[in-house]
Amino acid sequence: MNKKFDECPDILYHKMPKGWVCREIIETGPFITGALIISPEGLEYKWRSRFHRKHHNLLDSGTVSTWFAPGAIAWWIGVFFAIGSIFFALGSAPPYINWAGPHLDAMTYFLGSIFFTTAAFLQYIETVNVRRVPKSMNIVDEIKIFTWEPRRIDWVASVVQFIGTLFFNFSTFFAVNMLLTVQQINHQVWVPDIYGSICFLVASSLVWIEVGHGLVSFNWKNISWQIAILNLIGSVAFGISAIYAFTLPSTGEPVNFAIQNWGTFVGGVCFFIAAVLLLPERTMEQT
């Protein structure tokens, strides 16, 4: 929903140059995902939550390289998410499961979850270090580690996703133990897996809303939209996998081992493609 404003909310910029005003705010539910800012000279600037975070960040060296930019936090986020996704997709592939055996396969998932958590934490750090003042102002922003900004949709999404990766850490860590009883598997492995999947689905839904400025959108040519839809599909696939991973006390086997693996594999592939797309997203022009 679009609203008319004369002053910019502080979640866009904490301080605005004198004479700059907001003429339009794009709201989705309780969150602001976009705005139209007007300079005193009448120049228009389209502020978009995700684009601003990815292109106006304190933790970016400014390098224009797409595929190799170790001085940019967004580059590391993409790399770590991609590596973690490979581990999850690999761990769910039947040929690898047969070759590696249960213990090594469980270790593969655990390693993948570590990369996921690292990437999610960096994503949170990226979110809290978005520029709070326009570059035109001679004010130095401070690097931050922790903030409380529940009014920002990207902040909520990054926090929820990070929590989800921690649940996956617990789930995959306990799964390494091959001596667990059925009750222990469901309690220590399946329950945190479900919670982690829910967190991923919530976070992906928030990013989908942030990018599309609503519940329904279609903009296939936009890289950010592609990333959002792939992550949403991946989260749904992970959720389906988690549901069918419940171990039946009567048999000691998952509800459906094939669906469990396929869900994880599809989710891992979707997350991998989305992670790779984070690299060109960082250098794309605003549309």
C-alpha positions in Angstrom: 0.0 0.0 0.0 1.3 3.4 -1.0 1.1 6.4 1.4 2.0 10.1 1.1 4.5 11.5 3.5 6.4 14.7 4.0 9.1 13.3 6.3 11.1 10.1 5.9 10.7 7.5 8.6 13.9 6.9 10.4 14.1 3.2 9.3 15.0 4.6 5.8 17.6 7.1 7.0 18.3 8.2 10.5 19.2 11.7 9.2 18.2 13.3 5.9 19.9 16.3 4.2 18.1 19.5 4.7 15.3 20.0 2.2 15.0 16.3 1.3 11.5 14.8 1.8 9.5 11.6 1.2 6.6 11.8 -1.2 5.6 8.2 -1.2 6.0 5.2 1.2 5.4 1.6 0.1 4.0 -0.4 3.0 3.3 -4.1 3.3 1.6 -4.9 6.6 3.6 -3.3 9.4 6.8 -3.0 7.2 8.1 -0.3 4.8 9.7 -1.9 1.8 10.1 1.2 -0.5 9.9 5.0 -0.7 10.2 7.9 -3.1 12.6 10.5 -1.8 12.8 14.0 -3.4 15.8 16.3 -3.2 15.5 20.1 -3.0 16.4 20.2 -6.7 13.4 17.9 -7.5 15.5 14.8 -8.2 13.8 11.5 -7.4 15.5 8.7 -5.6 13.7 5.3 -5.3 14.6 3.8 -2.0 14.1 0.0 -1.9 14.8 -2.0 1.2 16.8 -4.9 -0.3 18.6 -2.8 -2.9 19.6 -0.3 -0.3 21.0 -3.0 2.0 22.9 -4.7 -0.8 24.3 -1.6 -2.5 24.7 0.9 0.4 26.4 -1.1 3.0 29.3 -0.1 5.3 30.9 -3.6 4.9 31.5 -3.4 1.1 34.9 -2.4 -0.3 33.1 -1.0 -3.4 34.8 -3.3 -5.8 32.9 -3.7 -9.0 33.9 -7.4 -9.5 30.9 -9.7 -9.6 32.5 -13.1 -9.1 35.4 -12.3 -6.8 34.9 -9.6 -4.2 36.3 -10.7 -0.8 36.1 -7.1 0.4 32.3 -7.2 0.3 30.3 -9.0 3.0 27.6 -9.8 0.4 30.1 -11.9 -1.6 31.0 -14.0 1.5 27.3 -14.5 2.2 26.7 -15.9 -1.2 29.8 -18.1 -1.1 29.0 -19.6 2.3 25.4 -20.2 1.5 26.4 -21.9 -1.8 28.9 -24.2 0.0 26.3 -25.1 2.7 23.7 -25.8 0.0 26.1 -28.2 -1.8 26.6 -30.2 1.4 22.8 -30.5 1.9 22.1 -31.5 -1.7 25.0 -33.9 -1.7 23.9 -35.5 1.6 20.5 -36.2 0.2 21.7 -37.7 -3.1 21.1 -41.6 -3.0 24.5 -42.4 -4.7 26.4 -40.4 -2.1 24.3 -41.9 0.7 25.1 -45.4 -0.5 28.8 -44.6 -0.9 29.3 -42.6 2.3 27.2 -44.6 4.8 25.0 -43.2 7.5 27.7 -41.7 9.7 29.6 -39.8 7.0 26.3 -38.7 5.4 25.2 -37.2 8.8 28.5 -35.4 9.1 28.0 -34.0 5.6 24.7 -32.4 6.8 26.3 -31.1 9.9 29.1 -29.4 8.0 26.6 -27.9 5.6 24.7 -26.4 8.6 27.9 -24.7 9.9 28.2 -22.9 6.5 24.5 -22.0 6.7 24.9 -20.5 10.1 28.1 -18.6 9.2 26.3 -17.2 6.1 23.2 -16.3 8.1 25.2 -14.5 10.8 27.0 -12.5 8.1 23.7 -11.7 6.6 22.5 -10.3 9.9 25.7 -8.3 10.2 25.1 -6.9 6.7 21.6 -6.0 7.6 22.5 -4.0 10.7 25.3 -2.2 8.9 23.2 -0.6 6.1 24.1 3.1 5.6 21.9 5.2 7.9 22.7 8.5 6.2 22.9 9.4 2.5 26.3 9.4 1.0 25.9 13.1 0.2 26.1 13.9 3.9 29.5 14.2 5.6 28.6 12.0 8.5 30.5 8.8 9.3 28.4 5.8 10.1 29.6 3.4 12.8 30.0 -0.3 12.3 27.5 -2.2 14.4 27.3 -5.8 15.7 23.9 -6.0 17.4 20.8 -3.8 17.0 17.1 -4.0 17.8 15.1 -3.0 14.8 11.8 -5.1 14.6 10.2 -2.4 12.4 12.6 -3.4 9.5 11.4 -6.4 7.5 15.0 -7.3 6.5 16.2 -7.2 10.1 13.3 -9.6 11.2 14.0 -11.9 8.3 17.8 -12.1 9.0 17.2 -12.8 12.7 14.6 -15.5 12.0 16.8 -17.2 9.4 19.8 -17.1 11.7 17.8 -18.8 14.5 16.7 -21.4 11.9 20.3 -22.2 11.1 21.0 -22.8 14.8 18.1 -25.3 14.9 19.7 -27.1 11.9 23.0 -27.1 13.8 21.3 -28.9 16.7 19.4 -31.3 14.5 22.4 -32.3 12.3 24.7 -32.5 15.3 22.6 -35.0 17.1 21.9 -37.0 13.9 25.6 -37.9 13.8 25.0 -40.2 16.8 24.1 -43.5 15.3 23.0 -45.0 18.7 19.9 -42.8 19.3 16.6 -44.4 20.1 13.5 -43.6 18.0 12.3 -41.3 20.8 15.6 -39.5 20.9 15.8 -39.2 17.1 12.3 -37.5 17.0 13.1 -35.3 20.0 16.7 -34.3 19.3 16.8 -34.5 15.5 13.3 -34.1 14.1 11.9 -31.4 16.4 14.8 -28.9 15.8 14.6 -29.8 12.1 10.9 -28.8 12.0 11.6 -25.6 13.9 14.5 -24.7 11.6 12.3 -25.4 8.5 9.6 -23.1 9.9 12.1 -20.3 10.5 13.4 -20.7 7.0 9.9 -20.5 5.6 9.1 -17.4 7.6 12.3 -15.7 6.7 11.9 -16.5 3.0 8.3 -15.3 3.0 9.4 -12.0 4.5 12.1 -11.6 1.9 9.6 -12.4 -0.8 7.3 -9.6 0.5 10.3 -7.2 0.8 11.3 -7.8 -2.8 7.9 -7.8 -4.4 6.3 -5.2 -2.0 3.4 -7.6 -1.4 2.2 -11.1 -1.2 1.9 -11.5 -5.0 4.4 -10.3 -7.5 6.1 -11.4 -10.8 9.3 -9.9 -12.0 11.4 -12.7 -13.4 14.0 -10.4 -15.1 14.9 -9.0 -11.6 17.7 -11.0 -9.9 16.5 -10.1 -6.4 13.0 -11.5 -7.3 14.7 -14.7 -8.7 16.6 -15.1 -5.4 13.4 -14.6 -3.4 11.3 -17.1 -5.3 14.1 -19.7 -5.3 14.6 -19.3 -1.5 10.9 -19.6 -0.9 10.7 -22.8 -3.0 13.7 -24.2 -1.2 12.2 -23.4 2.2 9.0 -25.2 1.2 11.0 -28.2 0.0 12.9 -28.3 3.3 9.6 -28.1 5.2 8.2 -31.1 3.3 11.4 -33.0 3.9 11.2 -32.3 7.6 7.6 -33.5 7.8 8.3 -36.8 6.2 11.5 -37.3 8.2 9.5 -38.1 11.4 10.6 -41.6 12.6 7.7 -44.0 13.1 8.1 -45.9 16.4 6.5 -49.0 14.8 9.1 -49.4 12.1 12.0 -47.2 13.3 12.1 -45.7 9.8 11.1 -42.2 8.5 7.5 -41.7 7.3 8.9 -41.6 3.7 12.6 -41.7 3.2 12.4 -40.9 -0.5 10.3 -37.7 -0.1 12.6 -36.7 2.8 15.7 -36.9 0.6 14.0 -35.4 -2.5 12.8 -32.4 -0.4 16.2 -31.8 1.0 17.8 -32.2 -2.5 15.4 -29.8 -4.2 15.8 -27.3 -1.3 19.6 -27.6 -1.5 19.6 -27.0 -5.3 17.3 -24.0 -5.0 19.4 -22.5 -2.2 22.6 -23.0 -4.2 21.2 -21.2 -7.3 19.9 -18.4 -5.1 23.3 -18.1 -3.3 25.2 -17.9 -6.6 22.8 -15.2 -7.8 23.7 -13.1 -4.7 27.0 -12.4 -6.4 25.6 -10.6 -9.6 22.9 -9.1 -7.5 25.5 -7.1 -5.6 26.7 -5.3 -8.8 23.4 -5.0 -10.6 21.8 -1.6 -11.4 18.6 -0.5 -9.7 15.4 -1.1 -11.7 
